[in-house]
């Protein structure tokens, strides 16, 4: 275990790129309508050097781009340029930090004024050749009392062939894809259907306006093949589904686990940890969940399913396998990140006599309950990276935590 502290970090978006490279995304100097340009920089942690990615290409965060390839070999970004009558040209690039080259992979025309109020776009990078693009449009319910992004268009795009293939699965066109995340090579978790907890969809939508929500796994190669063959039903290995009286508002993939929540119309949340390889399930139930902010925070600590319980009095970790509470924090402490075997918190220290109030960032090791770091400042970000090194007769795994303090 190694912790590297980066002080005076700007308040930006950080993303793990490779063993010792972090992507920093800050606001740029250009704008187009309400869109503010972005500045992409590679931060080399060991040398404390920064390198801007293709500064001559104006970058805008217009689409949400989710890369399902592991390990990541490219950084994807969109560039936009205004044309006539509110039309804009959107270009999708991918940048190789190893080759230090950007490649244009997709171009289309779009309406600037639809974003972000009436249209959203998600791009799932399935592999080095295929992109799955999903356009979502604002739709009103029958009584005209509720609006959400419930109208979907999906297409598969081949980078090599520069050709698009429409998705013909009627269920996906009706329900949309809300989440995809890599589980292991060529296998991804997938969640379809929309979240009824958002903006109280339970109350405003009737049974005919709701769709079945599925959660399960897809084989990426088979998914691509199904779309190319214009299959009416793309195969999903479904492990759970709900409709009407329940919704699945949260899911993520971590260390071989698919972690998700099922929330009932009455406000009961069931948190489920599903292990992909051995099919083991751990679950627990919490009451009084009526909006997104009420959802619990499930996590893995040293591979153990845990729940972070937060209220006005503070926060505590509950271990599902041991069925007991561990680590208790007061209301002056906020748990910011839980990564690998580490708990990162920010604590506010009250003003005392001649001393002003101040903040510290602390890092605790879960396994032996020790404090590893106590640094004055505000939390910026924390990224855990696994570095593999060759030792005599085996490969050693070393966890490095990059801790950014403002």
Secondary structure, DSSP 8 states (H G I E B T S, - for coil): -EEEEEES--S-EEEEEETTEEEEEEEEEEEETTEEEEEEEEEETTTTEEEES-TTS-EE--SEEEE--SS---EEEEEEEE-STTEEEEEEEEEETTTTEEEEEEEEEEEGGGTTTTEEEEEEE-SSSEEEEEEEEEEE-TTSS-EEEEEEEEEEEETTTTEEEE---HHHHHH-EEEEEEEETTEEEEEES--TTGGGHHHH--TTT---EEEEEEEHHHHHHHHHTT-SS---EEEEEE-SSEEEEEEEEETTEEEEEEEETTS-EEEEEEETTT--EEEEEES---SGGG--EEEEETTEEEEEEEETTEEEEEETTTTEEEEEEETTEEEEEEETTEEEEEEEE--BTTB--EEEEEEEETTTTEEEEEEES-EEEEEEEEEEEEETTEEEEEEEEEEEE-
